[in-house]
Amino acid sequence: MSEKSQAARALADRCSYATLATNSVRHEGWPYASVLPYATDGQGRPIFVISGLAVHTKNLKQDGRCSVLITEPTEGSPLEAARVNLMGTITPVPEDEQEEVVQAFVARHPDAAEWAVFGDFSAWRMDISDVYYVGGFGAMGWVSPGDYRAT
């Protein structure tokens, strides 16, 4: 495992909000970005609890391919902050895993306990196809998804 894979995984596990870019249903061929809370599972895969009414959910139902950008909070220039871009596919968590995944999400976001149980919300998980990590100026590169998961 490389230092980049360890740093990318640590960043994803440490942060709790991300920018999700999906493929727009309304404007075919255009990306649609939104900010939402997430948690990670034991393999570093982002998990989300999202409403069926949300634009990003409608987009994911049509095409699960997406990109998740996680950035380290900073007081300085955002270009100096660490960030990781996870590319892959987000799909609904199987029904028999829903409760367990929602509980893991709520453990990371306790305020979600109020809304995660609403009928139009469900758990979704990202299967990661590729990872790009930027640790600041000059510290960047692709990370093997296998190394990222194994970290």
C-alpha positions in Angstrom: 0.0 0.0 0.0 1.2 3.4 -0.9 1.3 6.6 1.3 -1.3 8.0 -1.1 -3.7 5.2 -0.7 -3.4 5.4 3.1 -3.9 9.2 3.0 -6.9 8.9 0.7 -8.6 6.3 2.8 -7.9 8.3 6.1 -9.4 11.4 4.5 -12.5 9.6 3.4 -13.0 8.0 6.8 -12.3 11.3 8.7 -14.6 13.6 6.7 -18.4 13.4 6.7 -19.6 15.6 3.8 -18.9 15.3 0.1 -19.8 16.7 -3.3 -21.6 14.1 -5.3 -21.6 14.6 -9.1 -24.2 12.5 -11.0 -25.3 12.4 -14.6 -28.3 14.7 -15.0 -31.6 13.2 -16.1 -33.1 16.6 -16.9 -30.1 17.8 -18.9 -28.7 14.7 -20.6 -24.9 14.7 -20.9 -24.4 17.3 -18.2 -23.2 16.7 -14.6 -25.3 17.6 -11.6 -23.4 18.3 -8.3 -24.9 18.3 -4.8 -23.5 18.3 -1.3 -24.6 15.6 1.1 -23.5 13.8 4.3 -21.9 10.3 4.0 -20.3 7.7 6.2 -17.8 5.0 5.2 -18.1 1.2 5.6 -15.3 -1.2 6.5 -13.9 -1.0 2.9 -14.0 2.8 2.8 -17.0 2.8 0.5 -19.2 5.9 1.0 -22.7 5.1 2.2 -25.6 7.6 1.9 -29.1 7.8 3.2 -31.0 9.8 0.6 -34.5 10.7 -0.3 -36.2 9.4 -3.4 -37.4 13.0 -4.0 -33.8 14.4 -4.4 -32.6 15.2 -7.9 -29.3 13.3 -7.3 -31.4 10.1 -6.4 -33.4 10.4 -9.5 -30.2 10.8 -11.5 -28.6 7.7 -9.7 -31.7 5.6 -10.5 -31.2 6.3 -14.2 -27.4 6.0 -14.2 -25.5 5.1 -11.0 -22.1 6.2 -12.4 -20.8 9.2 -10.4 -18.0 10.9 -8.7 -17.7 11.8 -5.0 -15.3 14.6 -4.1 -14.2 14.7 -0.4 -12.2 17.7 0.7 -10.5 18.4 4.0 -11.9 21.5 5.7 -9.4 24.4 5.7 -9.1 28.0 6.8 -6.6 28.7 4.0 -6.7 28.1 0.3 -8.7 25.1 -0.8 -5.9 24.3 -3.3 -3.7 23.5 -0.3 -6.2 21.1 1.3 -6.1 17.4 0.9 -8.9 15.9 -1.3 -9.9 12.6 -2.8 -12.1 11.9 -5.8 -13.8 8.5 -5.7 -15.3 7.4 -9.0 -17.7 4.5 -9.2 -21.3 3.4 -9.1 -23.9 4.1 -6.4 -26.7 1.7 -6.0 -29.4 1.0 -3.4 -28.3 -1.2 -0.5 -30.1 -4.6 -0.6 -33.2 -4.6 1.5 -31.8 -7.1 4.0 -28.8 -4.7 4.7 -30.8 -1.5 4.9 -31.3 -1.3 8.6 -27.7 -2.0 9.4 -26.4 0.5 6.9 -28.8 3.2 8.1 -27.7 2.6 11.7 -24.0 3.0 10.6 -24.9 6.3 8.8 -26.8 7.6 11.9 -23.9 6.7 14.1 -21.8 9.1 12.0 -24.6 11.7 11.7 -26.8 11.5 14.9 -29.0 14.3 13.7 -30.0 12.0 10.8 -32.0 9.8 13.2 -34.8 12.4 12.8 -35.2 12.0 9.1 -33.5 8.8 8.0 -36.5 6.8 9.0 -38.9 8.7 6.7 -40.4 6.4 4.1 -38.8 8.1 1.1 -35.3 7.7 2.5 -33.1 4.6 1.9 -29.5 3.6 2.1 -27.2 3.6 -0.9 -23.6 2.6 -1.3 -20.8 3.4 -3.7 -18.7 0.6 -5.3 -15.4 2.3 -6.1 -13.9 1.9 -9.6 -11.0 4.4 -9.3 -9.5 6.9 -6.8 -7.5 10.1 -7.3 -5.8 11.7 -4.3 -4.4 15.2 -4.0 -2.5 15.9 -0.8 -1.7 19.5 -1.7 0.6 21.1 -4.2 2.7 18.5 -6.0 1.4 15.5 -4.0 -1.2 13.8 -6.2 -1.9 10.7 -8.2 -4.1 7.7 -8.9 -4.6 5.2 -6.2 -5.5 1.5 -6.8 -9.0 0.8 -5.6 -7.7 -2.4 -4.1 -5.1 -0.6 -2.1 -7.7 2.0 -1.0 -10.1 -0.7 0.2 -7.3 -2.7 2.0 -6.0 0.3 4.0 
